[in-house]
Every structure is written in C-alpha cells, then in structure tokens.
Amino acid sequence: MFLLTEPAENDTNSSIDGTDPVPGYSFEMWEVLSMIDGKVAVAVVGCGGMGGGHAVAISTGSGQALWMTDGSKGRELEPGDTDLTKKMVLAGTFDVKEERQQWAKNQGFHTYESFEEILADETVDAVLVATPNDSHKELSIRAMRAGKHVLCEKPVMMNSSDLEDVMAVSTETGKVFYPRQNRRWDKDYLVMKKVYDEKLIGNVFHIESRYQGSRGIPGDWRGIKEKGGGMMFDWGVHLLDRLVLMVPEKIKKVYAKMTHVTNDEVDDGFFMNMVFESGITATVEVGTCNFITLPNWYMTGDQGTAVIADYKDEGRMVVLRSWEDKDATPILMGEGLSKTMAPRNADSVTELPLPYTSYDRNELYSNFCDVVQGKAEPVIKNEEALRVLRLMEAALESDEKGVVIDFE
C-alpha cells in the first residue's frame, strides 16, 4: 500500500500550500508515512466477521469493533486501556470475497488485491491472519518467510504438529508468531481467576466453565470439518486456554463427549471433564441447543461458592462463616426428609459481590506490538497454545474411543 514512489509530474496534491513536506513525495504519502513512523503496520488477511472486526479495532485504536446496522465503529476507551493509535496502524485488508472487499472500501480501508500484494508491501510489518482455520498454517509460514510478523486467530492451527512446524519457521526466520487468545481478557474470567488466586472461597476443588446458546452452528465454514469447524475448535480453545492458566498444574485425566444435535459433520457442542494433579476437577462445556442455560462459571471451595450466570451478570459468592454450625433441622424433600441438603441459615454464611479487577482490555494488541519491536516478551506464548491444542486432541481422542485419556 505505502511503497515509496515518485509522484507524477502533474501531481497537484502535494500539500495545502502547494509545497511538498519532503521533496519528491506527495502530502498524502508523507501523512501516511508519518502515521506509520514508530508504529507497527498491520495488514489483515480475511476480512469477514472476525477480520473486519480487527480492521475496525486497529483503525480506530479502540481494540474492539461495535457492529452497527449502518456500518461499524470502535468502542470507547476506558481508563487503563491502551490507545492503539499510538502503537499500530492498519495498512489495509484483503479478502477473497468481493463483497468483503467492498465492505472494507466502504469503511475507508485500503484494500489489497491479493495476499501476494500484502507480502510485497515493504511497509507492512505484520500480517493478522483471520481466515478459516485450515489456511492458518500456509498463510502464516508464507508471511514469516516474506519478512512479516504474524498475529494469528485461534485456533492457531488444525493440530499440534502444524503449530510445531510454524514455531520452527518462526525460529528460522526470526519473525514473531503470536496466537490471539483474546478471551484471557474477558472480565468474567479475570474476576474468577482472582477468586481462585486469592482463595476468596477457600481451597477450590471444582470449577465449571461453559458457554451455551440455542442457535446451532453459524451457517458458514464453522460447520465444515475440513475447514476446522466445530465448537471444540471455535469455543473450546478459549475455555481450555483460560482454565489451564487459572490452574497451573499438570492435567492427569481427560474425558470428553462431543454432541451432534444440529450438525452431523462437526461437533455442535461438547462435555469435557478433567482431573488436575492436585485432585482439582474441572468441567468445560459448550452447547448450541440450550434454551435454558447453566451458569457460565461455577466454582466451589471448602469455604464458599462463586457463580457468574452469563456475560451480563456481575456474579456473586457465598462464603461460610464457620464450619461449626453443621447441624440442621430436617427438611421435607419430595417424599422424604433430609438434613444433609437443608439450606444454611442466613447467619452462617455471607453473600458478597465478586471482587473488582482492573485491566487493559487492549493488552493483547499492545503486547504484540511491543514483542514485534523487541520491547517485551509475549504474554501469550506459543508453548501455551501448543499445550491447549494437545489437550483438544486428547478430548477428541477420548470422544472417538469412549475412554479416559491419561494426558500429562
């Protein structure tokens, strides 16, 4: 997009006063180069829903697109958010579909005519890969060998072997390959991780993390196996990535069952159980045919329980005051009595809001830029993405064989 070329002799668009800010270059070219100076220039390949969102996020500096009926815009920055206009600039976009090319033009973005054109543009520092999963490997390797750094959508590869190949090329070329595991910055996750880390409900012994909807799989490539479709690849990669960061232990056992309620070709959901080395258990679940949903988060410890119902819920926790009050008056449950399941009296527990946590919602993009410029170590490491891919493979093997898998 921004290759330096001599202006045409009849170029009258040099500057407001008719003089070139730099001899030989037009005002617009100098304006663009000034914008790029000191920043990471990123070209987005794959300008569908995700790629288009990236383009808006980068071009506005907001880090997130808000989809509107008449177009799109960036969200408002909050205190603590990095203003990405200070770190990166959108060089342009490319998509194989003409309607997405036109959408990008309507947004005011520069559009490349091919992926090859992106690779040939010497002013592009990095390529953001936001294409269907089966093309991530080829595009990433080509980009790095053309001298570009890569920020890759999840799941970064179709399998762990492919990621090992890409990591080898990253080492060979000296170019950054960076997995985009953006759900590490979801507020609900960060809050529950704080509950876990600070033992606000005591020693946690069980965690449940799930997303459920009722619309089936979107009517695009996510329903096609050869494209890397299915909910394990689409959402499982996020939930597992967050869980293994929350519980920094080896995972000893894995058992999983894929569901095929609305789609025979790929999983439209799954149930997955894990046992960590310390004995902590976890359930990860994704569903697309759930008309009444279970909580997104449910965590229980020896001193309380924490829950978040959905993405709009601030959540709550109930904390025990004392284990001394163990006795209870029996309650009638159906056709029998029970003391075990009798609810606690209000004076033996305390209900509290979940803790506040502050964070930079744009840390992923910001850190990627810093890593590219040699200023920081990656927050998201390739080895972490590799472990998650292997965990997903263990889940798929468990489903195929109907057995518990010894993982680590």
Buried (B, 14 or more C-beta within 10 A) or exposed (E): BBEEEEBEEEBEEBEEEEEBBEEEBBBEBBEBBEBBEEBBBBBBBBBBEBBBBBBBBBBBBBBBBBEEEEEBBBBEBEEEBBEBBEBBBBBBBBBBEEEBBEBBEEBEBBBBEEBEBBBEBEBBBBBBBBBBBBBBBBBBBBBBEBEBBBBBBBBBBBBBBBBEBBBEBBEEBEBBBBBBBBBBBBBBBBBBBBBBEEEBBBEBEBBBBBBBBEEBBEEEBBBBBEBBBBBBBBBBBBBBBBBBBBBEEEBBBBBBBBBEEBBEEBBBBBBBBBBBEEEBBBBBBBBBBBEEBBBBBBBBBEBBBBBBBBEEBEBBBBBBEEEEEEEBEEEEEEEEEEEEEBEEEEEBBEEBEBBEEEEBBBBBBBBBBBBBBEEEEBBBEBEBBBBBBBBBBBBBBBBEEEEBBEBB
